[in-house]
Amino acid sequence: MSNIPADLKYTDEHEWVRTEADGTLTIGLTDHAQNTLGDIVFLELPPVGQQIKAGDAIGTVESVKAASDIYSPVTGEVIAVNADAVDTPEEVNSDAYATWLFKVKLAAGKSSDALLDAKAYAKLVD
């Protein structure tokens, strides 16, 4: 069974989302995603300032096995990108929940309510 922290929200595309104290969202790849992909060798992330829409492909993760799109879990603006993760993408394999990829400020009137809770995500992956 995958490691699925109860305090995070999740997407069908295997991203985790943490709501920060200031209301911004921190996003990364789940433990299930990194297990499925295998050794991650490359990350392409959206640029800071990019306006993103929920469900849009906004980046790429490549492993020794395959390349997959990274989808935006919410609608908003990218306010930060983890340059360390881009430089050392294997960190996602080491600790998927400690290695965030990008941060988003939600667009006005948008929320993360449609995301899965830990229990629903566990059903999806198990």
N, C-alpha and C positions, 0 to 999 in steps of 0.2 A: 504494500500500500504506500502511496505517496505521502510525503510530509505536507500537510495542509493547515497552516496556522489559522485559528478561529477568528483572529482579529482583522483579517484581510477580506477583501471582496475579490471575485474572480470573473474571468470571461470564458466563453466557450472556446476561445482561441488560446487558452492556457497562459493568460497574463494575470498577474496579481496587482491589486490596487489598494494602496493605503491612503486613507484620508488623514492629512496632517492637521495640526492644531489651527493653522491659519486658513483651512479650507481647501488648500491646494491638494493635488493628488500625486502620489509617487507610484510609478508603474515599473514592473519588471516581469521576467519570465518565471513561471512556476517550476517547482521541483520536478513535476511530471513532464513538463516541456523539455527541460534539460536532460532528463533521463531518456526520453524518447529520441531526442536529437542526437545524443552522444556528444563527443568532444566538440565544443563550439570554438570555431576558429576566426569568425568575422562577425561584426555587428555594424549595421548601417542604421543610424538613428535620425529622426527628423531634426532639422535645425531649430535653434531657439528662435522664437517669434512666429513660427509656422502656425497657422490656424488649421486645426484638425477637426474632423467630424467622426463621430462614433461609427465604427465599422470600416473606416477607410484604411487601406494598407499604407502605412507611413514609414516603414523601415524594413530591414531584412536581417535575419539571423541565419548564418551558414555554419554547418557542422561538417565533420568528415563524411557524414552520411547524406546530407540533404541541405537544401536552402528553403527557408520558409519566410513568409511575410510576417511582419509585426503589425497588428491592427490596433487602431486607436479604440480604447474601451469607452471613451467619452468624447463630447464635443467641447472644444476650448482652444487654448493657446499653449504651445510648448514654452515653458519658462526656464527650463534647465535640462541639460543633457549630461550624463555621466561619462566624461572623457576617459576616466580610468577604465570603465567597462569596454569602451571602444578600443583602447590600447591593449587591454588584457582580457579579451572576451572569455577566456577559460575560467575567469572568476565566477561566471554564472554557474559553471559546473561545480565549483567548490562550495558555494553557498548561494543558491538561487534567491533566497529571501533577503540576504544582506546586500546583494548586488542589484541596485536599482538601475533602470535604463534612462528614464526621462520623467520630468515633472510637468504637470498640466494645471493651468488655472481654468476652471470651468467657465464656459460661456454663460452669460446672464440667462437665468431661467432654466439652465440645464442641471442635471444631477447625476449621481452614480447609482440611483435607486434600482435601476434595471439589472445591475450586476448580480452575480451569484454569491450567496454566502458560502461558508466553508462546507456546510452539510450538502448543499446542492452541487457544489463542485466535486465533492467526494463521490457522489452518485454518478456524475458525468465520467469520471476517470477510472472508477473501480469496476 
